[in-house]
Amino acid sequence: MVDWDKVGIALVSAGFLVILVGALMVALAAISGAITSGAIVIFIGPLPIVVGWGGDWLSLVLAALAIVAVMLLIAYIAVKR
C-alpha cells in the first residue's frame, strides 16, 4: 500500500530542491558574467503574472504558459472524473 502523504511530502520537497538548485545556477552564472534568460509565470487566482528577462524571454514565457496549460488540463481531467 502506498502512503500518499509521504509521497506528497517527497514531491514538494523535491520541487523546492529543484527550485533552489535552479536559482543557485542562475545566480552563479550571473556572477560569472554569463548572459542569462528566464521566465516566471505565477497565478494568483485566475490572473497570471508573467515576467521574463534576457534575450530569449519570449520563447521561455510561451513555453512556461504551455506547461501551465497542460497542468491545468490535467487538473481539470482529474477533477472531472
MOSULUR-V828686 format. One record per run of one state. SS is the DSSP state (helix for helix, strand for strand, loop for the rest). FROM is the first residue (numbers start at 1). LEN is the number of residues. If there is no record, write none. Layout:
BEGIN
SS,FROM,LEN
SS,FROM,LEN
END
This chain:
BEGIN
loop,1,3
helix,4,28
loop,32,6
strand,38,7
loop,45,2
strand,47,7
loop,54,3
helix,57,24
loop,81,1
END
